[in-house]
Amino acid sequence: MKTLETALEKRYVFSYIVRLSRGRTDIVQDPYFETVQARDADGRPYGKKRKQKKPVPEGISAHDAKVLTKVKRRAYKLDNAISICGIRFGWSSIIGFIPAAGDFVDFFMAWMVINSAKKVEGGLDKSVESKMWLNVMIDFAIGLVPFLGDFAGF
């Protein structure tokens, strides 16, 4: 029975990686980029698709749009900047492999993201800010566990 379970798990993981590598956006949403139909010089669509940065939502002030762009860019680099075989990870995961110091650097970079988000006009909602801090604290605590913490936070 144990071999059947592991075979099913491997099959699920393999099919998940294949779907990710084929660009299935229904599995994981990229917060920074969107896939759009490519167009030729005349503006006609053709078979290929390309990635482009997501536009800022309408109705946001220029200041908030600037803050949102800065926060999204930092968060993207920390969480999703690198892709190997369809598996996405960011600089936060790589820096976390440095014993102890990496966790503190990762904490500092997460603090920078939260600090940037606070610059929104009217301030950041306290419930959102507390959830952000909770995620950072959990990530920091798990990352302090030698070796296992690096893979759990990955």
DRENPA-3360 file (N, C-alpha, C; in nm, 2 decimals, always signed):
BEGIN
1 = MKTLETAL = +0.08/-0.12/+0.00/+0.00/+0.00/+0.00/+0.09/+0.13/+0.00 ~ +0.20/+0.12/+0.07/+0.29/+0.23/+0.08/+0.35/+0.27/-0.06 ~ +0.38/+0.17/-0.14/+0.44/+0.19/-0.27/+0.33/+0.26/-0.36 ~ +0.21/+0.22/-0.35/+0.10/+0.28/-0.42/+0.08/+0.43/-0.39 ~ +0.09/+0.46/-0.26/+0.08/+0.60/-0.22/+0.19/+0.68/-0.27 ~ +0.32/+0.63/-0.27/+0.43/+0.71/-0.32/+0.42/+0.72/-0.47 ~ +0.37/+0.62/-0.54/+0.36/+0.62/-0.68/+0.26/+0.73/-0.72 ~ +0.15/+0.74/-0.65/+0.05/+0.84/-0.67/+0.10/+0.98/-0.64;
9 = EKRYVFSY = +0.18/+0.99/-0.53/+0.24/+1.12/-0.50/+0.33/+1.16/-0.61 ~ +0.42/+1.07/-0.66/+0.51/+1.11/-0.76/+0.44/+1.14/-0.89 ~ +0.34/+1.07/-0.92/+0.26/+1.10/-1.04/+0.20/+1.24/-1.03 ~ +0.14/+1.27/-0.92/+0.08/+1.40/-0.90/+0.18/+1.51/-0.91 ~ +0.30/+1.50/-0.84/+0.40/+1.60/-0.85/+0.45/+1.61/-0.99 ~ +0.48/+1.50/-1.06/+0.53/+1.51/-1.20/+0.43/+1.58/-1.29 ~ +0.30/+1.55/-1.28/+0.20/+1.61/-1.36/+0.18/+1.76/-1.33 ~ +0.20/+1.79/-1.20/+0.20/+1.93/-1.16/+0.31/+2.01/-1.22;
17 = IVRLSRGR = +0.43/+1.95/-1.22/+0.55/+2.02/-1.28/+0.53/+2.03/-1.43 ~ +0.48/+1.93/-1.50/+0.46/+1.94/-1.64/+0.36/+2.05/-1.67 ~ +0.25/+2.06/-1.60/+0.15/+2.16/-1.62/+0.21/+2.30/-1.60 ~ +0.29/+2.31/-1.50/+0.36/+2.44/-1.48/+0.45/+2.48/-1.59 ~ +0.53/+2.38/-1.64/+0.62/+2.41/-1.75/+0.55/+2.44/-1.88 ~ +0.43/+2.40/-1.89/+0.35/+2.43/-2.01/+0.28/+2.56/-2.01 ~ +0.30/+2.63/-1.89/+0.24/+2.76/-1.88/+0.09/+2.76/-1.84 ~ +0.05/+2.66/-1.76/-0.09/+2.66/-1.71/-0.10/+2.76/-1.60;
25 = TDIVQDPY = -0.17/+2.87/-1.63/-0.18/+2.98/-1.54/-0.30/+2.95/-1.44 ~ -0.38/+2.85/-1.46/-0.48/+2.82/-1.36/-0.43/+2.75/-1.24 ~ -0.30/+2.71/-1.24/-0.24/+2.64/-1.12/-0.18/+2.74/-1.03 ~ -0.10/+2.83/-1.08/-0.03/+2.93/-1.00/-0.05/+3.06/-1.07 ~ -0.10/+3.16/-1.00/-0.11/+3.30/-1.05/+0.02/+3.37/-1.02 ~ +0.07/+3.43/-1.13/+0.19/+3.52/-1.11/+0.14/+3.66/-1.07 ~ +0.18/+3.71/-0.96/+0.13/+3.84/-0.92/+0.20/+3.96/-1.00 ~ +0.30/+3.93/-1.07/+0.38/+4.04/-1.13/+0.36/+4.04/-1.29;
33 = FETVQARD = +0.35/+3.92/-1.35/+0.34/+3.91/-1.49/+0.21/+3.85/-1.53 ~ +0.16/+3.88/-1.66/+0.05/+3.81/-1.71/+0.09/+3.76/-1.85 ~ +0.02/+3.66/-1.90/+0.05/+3.60/-2.03/-0.05/+3.66/-2.13 ~ -0.01/+3.72/-2.24/-0.09/+3.78/-2.34/-0.06/+3.73/-2.48 ~ -0.15/+3.74/-2.57/-0.13/+3.70/-2.70/-0.03/+3.79/-2.77 ~ +0.07/+3.73/-2.83/+0.17/+3.82/-2.91/+0.10/+3.87/-3.03 ~ +0.15/+3.99/-3.07/+0.10/+4.05/-3.19/+0.21/+4.09/-3.28 ~ +0.18/+4.09/-3.42/+0.29/+4.13/-3.51/+0.29/+4.29/-3.52;
41 = ADGRPYGK = +0.37/+4.34/-3.62/+0.38/+4.48/-3.63/+0.25/+4.55/-3.67 ~ +0.16/+4.48/-3.74/+0.03/+4.54/-3.77/-0.08/+4.53/-3.67 ~ -0.04/+4.46/-3.55/-0.13/+4.45/-3.44/-0.22/+4.33/-3.45 ~ -0.19/+4.24/-3.55/-0.27/+4.11/-3.56/-0.21/+4.01/-3.47 ~ -0.29/+3.93/-3.39/-0.24/+3.83/-3.31/-0.19/+3.71/-3.39 ~ -0.09/+3.64/-3.34/-0.04/+3.52/-3.40/-0.02/+3.42/-3.29 ~ +0.02/+3.30/-3.32/+0.02/+3.18/-3.23/+0.10/+3.19/-3.10 ~ +0.20/+3.27/-3.09/+0.28/+3.28/-2.97/+0.21/+3.36/-2.86;
49 = KRKQKKPV = +0.25/+3.33/-2.74/+0.21/+3.41/-2.62/+0.33/+3.47/-2.56 ~ +0.32/+3.58/-2.49/+0.44/+3.64/-2.43/+0.39/+3.69/-2.29 ~ +0.50/+3.71/-2.20/+0.47/+3.76/-2.07/+0.49/+3.91/-2.07 ~ +0.41/+3.98/-2.00/+0.43/+4.12/-1.98/+0.39/+4.16/-1.84 ~ +0.44/+4.27/-1.79/+0.40/+4.31/-1.65/+0.26/+4.35/-1.65 ~ +0.19/+4.31/-1.54/+0.05/+4.34/-1.52/+0.04/+4.49/-1.50 ~ -0.07/+4.55/-1.56/-0.09/+4.69/-1.54/-0.14/+4.72/-1.40 ~ -0.12/+4.85/-1.36/-0.17/+4.89/-1.23/-0.32/+4.90/-1.24;
57 = PEGISAHD = -0.40/+4.86/-1.14/-0.55/+4.87/-1.15/-0.59/+5.01/-1.16 ~ -0.70/+5.03/-1.23/-0.76/+5.16/-1.25/-0.81/+5.21/-1.12 ~ -0.82/+5.34/-1.10/-0.87/+5.40/-0.98/-0.77/+5.42/-0.87 ~ -0.65/+5.39/-0.89/-0.55/+5.41/-0.79/-0.47/+5.54/-0.82 ~ -0.44/+5.61/-0.71/-0.37/+5.74/-0.73/-0.23/+5.71/-0.78 ~ -0.17/+5.81/-0.84/-0.03/+5.80/-0.89/+0.07/+5.76/-0.78 ~ +0.05/+5.81/-0.66/+0.14/+5.78/-0.55/+0.12/+5.63/-0.51 ~ +0.00/+5.59/-0.50/-0.03/+5.45/-0.46/+0.02/+5.35/-0.57;
65 = AKVLTKVK = +0.00/+5.39/-0.70/+0.05/+5.31/-0.81/+0.20/+5.29/-0.80 ~ +0.27/+5.39/-0.77/+0.42/+5.39/-0.75/+0.46/+5.29/-0.64 ~ +0.39/+5.31/-0.52/+0.41/+5.22/-0.41/+0.38/+5.08/-0.44 ~ +0.27/+5.05/-0.51/+0.23/+4.92/-0.54/+0.33/+4.85/-0.64 ~ +0.37/+4.93/-0.73/+0.47/+4.87/-0.83/+0.60/+4.84/-0.76 ~ +0.65/+4.92/-0.66/+0.77/+4.90/-0.59/+0.75/+4.77/-0.50 ~ +0.64/+4.76/-0.43/+0.62/+4.65/-0.34/+0.61/+4.52/-0.42 ~ +0.54/+4.52/-0.54/+0.52/+4.40/-0.62/+0.66/+4.36/-0.68;
73 = RRAYKLDN = +0.74/+4.45/-0.72/+0.87/+4.42/-0.77/+0.96/+4.36/-0.67 ~ +0.96/+4.41/-0.55/+1.04/+4.36/-0.44/+0.99/+4.22/-0.40 ~ +0.87/+4.20/-0.38/+0.81/+4.07/-0.35/+0.83/+3.97/-0.45 ~ +0.83/+4.01/-0.58/+0.85/+3.91/-0.69/+0.99/+3.86/-0.69 ~ +1.09/+3.96/-0.67/+1.23/+3.92/-0.66/+1.26/+3.83/-0.54 ~ +1.19/+3.85/-0.43/+1.22/+3.77/-0.31/+1.15/+3.63/-0.32 ~ +1.04/+3.62/-0.39/+0.96/+3.50/-0.39/+0.96/+3.42/-0.52 ~ +0.97/+3.48/-0.64/+0.95/+3.41/-0.77/+1.04/+3.44/-0.88;
81 = AISICGIR = +1.15/+3.51/-0.85/+1.24/+3.56/-0.96/+1.31/+3.45/-1.04 ~ +1.33/+3.33/-0.99/+1.41/+3.23/-1.05/+1.32/+3.11/-1.08 ~ +1.33/+3.05/-1.20/+1.26/+2.93/-1.23/+1.35/+2.83/-1.29 ~ +1.35/+2.71/-1.23/+1.43/+2.60/-1.27/+1.34/+2.48/-1.29 ~ +1.32/+2.42/-1.41/+1.24/+2.31/-1.44/+1.09/+2.33/-1.39 ~ +1.05/+2.45/-1.41/+0.91/+2.48/-1.37/+0.89/+2.51/-1.22 ~ +0.99/+2.50/-1.14/+0.98/+2.53/-1.00/+1.03/+2.67/-0.98 ~ +0.94/+2.76/-0.92/+0.98/+2.90/-0.90/+1.02/+2.92/-0.76;
89 = FGWSSIIG = +1.12/+3.00/-0.74/+1.17/+3.04/-0.61/+1.24/+3.17/-0.63 ~ +1.27/+3.24/-0.52/+1.33/+3.37/-0.53/+1.46/+3.38/-0.44 ~ +1.51/+3.50/-0.44/+1.63/+3.53/-0.36/+1.62/+3.50/-0.22 ~ +1.50/+3.51/-0.16/+1.48/+3.48/-0.02/+1.52/+3.34/+0.01 ~ +1.48/+3.24/-0.08/+1.52/+3.10/-0.06/+1.67/+3.08/-0.06 ~ +1.73/+3.15/-0.15/+1.88/+3.13/-0.17/+1.95/+3.19/-0.05 ~ +1.91/+3.31/-0.01/+1.98/+3.37/+0.10/+1.95/+3.30/+0.23 ~ +1.84/+3.23/+0.24/+1.81/+3.15/+0.36/+1.90/+3.04/+0.38;
97 = FIPAAGDF = +1.98/+2.99/+0.28/+2.07/+2.88/+0.30/+2.20/+2.92/+0.38 ~ +2.22/+3.05/+0.39/+2.34/+3.10/+0.47/+2.30/+3.08/+0.61 ~ +2.38/+3.00/+0.69/+2.34/+2.97/+0.83/+2.32/+3.10/+0.91 ~ +2.21/+3.11/+0.98/+2.18/+3.22/+1.08/+2.17/+3.36/+1.01 ~ +2.28/+3.40/+0.95/+2.29/+3.54/+0.89/+2.18/+3.55/+0.78 ~ +2.17/+3.44/+0.70/+2.07/+3.45/+0.59/+1.93/+3.47/+0.64 ~ +1.89/+3.41/+0.75/+1.76/+3.43/+0.81/+1.74/+3.58/+0.85 ~ +1.84/+3.64/+0.91/+1.83/+3.78/+0.95/+1.82/+3.87/+0.83;
105 = VDFFMAWM = +1.90/+3.84/+0.72/+1.90/+3.92/+0.60/+1.76/+3.91/+0.54 ~ +1.71/+3.79/+0.53/+1.57/+3.76/+0.48/+1.47/+3.84/+0.56 ~ +1.48/+3.84/+0.69/+1.39/+3.91/+0.77/+1.39/+4.06/+0.74 ~ +1.52/+4.12/+0.73/+1.53/+4.26/+0.69/+1.47/+4.29/+0.56 ~ +1.49/+4.20/+0.46/+1.43/+4.23/+0.33/+1.28/+4.23/+0.33 ~ +1.22/+4.14/+0.41/+1.07/+4.13/+0.43/+1.03/+4.26/+0.50 ~ +1.10/+4.30/+0.60/+1.07/+4.43/+0.67/+1.07/+4.55/+0.57 ~ +1.16/+4.55/+0.47/+1.16/+4.65/+0.37/+1.04/+4.65/+0.29;
113 = VINSAKKV = +0.99/+4.53/+0.25/+0.86/+4.52/+0.18/+0.75/+4.58/+0.26 ~ +0.74/+4.54/+0.38/+0.63/+4.59/+0.47/+0.64/+4.74/+0.49 ~ +0.76/+4.79/+0.51/+0.78/+4.93/+0.53/+0.74/+5.01/+0.40 ~ +0.77/+4.95/+0.28/+0.73/+5.02/+0.16/+0.58/+5.02/+0.14 ~ +0.51/+4.91/+0.18/+0.37/+4.90/+0.17/+0.30/+5.00/+0.26 ~ +0.36/+5.03/+0.37/+0.30/+5.13/+0.47/+0.29/+5.27/+0.41 ~ +0.36/+5.29/+0.30/+0.36/+5.43/+0.24/+0.24/+5.46/+0.16 ~ +0.15/+5.37/+0.15/+0.02/+5.39/+0.08/-0.06/+5.50/+0.14;
121 = EGGLDKSV = -0.12/+5.58/+0.06/-0.20/+5.69/+0.11/-0.31/+5.64/+0.20 ~ -0.32/+5.70/+0.32/-0.42/+5.65/+0.42/-0.36/+5.54/+0.51 ~ -0.24/+5.49/+0.48/-0.17/+5.39/+0.56/-0.22/+5.25/+0.52 ~ -0.15/+5.15/+0.57/-0.19/+5.01/+0.55/-0.28/+4.97/+0.65 ~ -0.38/+4.89/+0.61/-0.48/+4.84/+0.71/-0.41/+4.76/+0.81 ~ -0.45/+4.78/+0.94/-0.38/+4.71/+1.05/-0.39/+4.56/+1.04 ~ -0.51/+4.51/+0.99/-0.52/+4.36/+0.98/-0.43/+4.31/+0.87 ~ -0.42/+4.38/+0.76/-0.33/+4.34/+0.66/-0.18/+4.34/+0.71;
129 = ESKMWLNV = -0.15/+4.45/+0.77/-0.01/+4.46/+0.83/+0.02/+4.35/+0.93 ~ -0.08/+4.32/+1.02/-0.05/+4.21/+1.12/-0.04/+4.08/+1.05 ~ -0.11/+4.05/+0.94/-0.10/+3.92/+0.87/+0.04/+3.92/+0.80 ~ +0.08/+4.03/+0.75/+0.22/+4.03/+0.68/+0.33/+4.00/+0.79 ~ +0.32/+4.07/+0.91/+0.41/+4.05/+1.01/+0.41/+3.90/+1.06 ~ +0.29/+3.84/+1.07/+0.28/+3.71/+1.12/+0.35/+3.61/+1.02 ~ +0.33/+3.63/+0.89/+0.40/+3.55/+0.79/+0.55/+3.57/+0.80 ~ +0.60/+3.69/+0.82/+0.74/+3.71/+0.83/+0.80/+3.64/+0.95;
137 = MIDFAIGL = +0.73/+3.65/+1.06/+0.77/+3.59/+1.19/+0.78/+3.44/+1.18 ~ +0.67/+3.38/+1.12/+0.67/+3.23/+1.10/+0.78/+3.19/+1.01 ~ +0.80/+3.26/+0.90/+0.91/+3.23/+0.81/+1.05/+3.24/+0.88 ~ +1.07/+3.34/+0.96/+1.19/+3.36/+1.03/+1.21/+3.25/+1.13 ~ +1.11/+3.21/+1.21/+1.12/+3.11/+1.31/+1.15/+2.97/+1.25 ~ +1.08/+2.94/+1.14/+1.11/+2.82/+1.07/+1.25/+2.81/+1.01 ~ +1.29/+2.93/+0.96/+1.42/+2.94/+0.89/+1.54/+2.92/+0.99 ~ +1.52/+2.94/+1.12/+1.62/+2.93/+1.22/+1.66/+2.78/+1.25;
145 = VPFLGDFA = +1.57/+2.69/+1.22/+1.59/+2.55/+1.24/+1.70/+2.51/+1.13 ~ +1.81/+2.46/+1.18/+1.92/+2.42/+1.08/+1.87/+2.32/+0.98 ~ +1.91/+2.34/+0.86/+1.89/+2.25/+0.74/+1.74/+2.23/+0.71 ~ +1.66/+2.18/+0.80/+1.52/+2.15/+0.77/+1.44/+2.28/+0.75 ~ +1.48/+2.39/+0.82/+1.41/+2.51/+0.81/+1.43/+2.58/+0.67 ~ +1.55/+2.55/+0.61/+1.58/+2.60/+0.48/+1.48/+2.54/+0.37 ~ +1.46/+2.41/+0.39/+1.37/+2.35/+0.29/+1.22/+2.37/+0.32 ~ +1.18/+2.39/+0.45/+1.05/+2.42/+0.48/+1.01/+2.56/+0.44;
153 = GF = +1.10/+2.65/+0.44/+1.08/+2.79/+0.40/+1.09/+2.81/+0.25 ~ +1.14/+2.71/+0.18/+1.17/+2.71/+0.04/+1.03/+2.73/-0.03;
% end
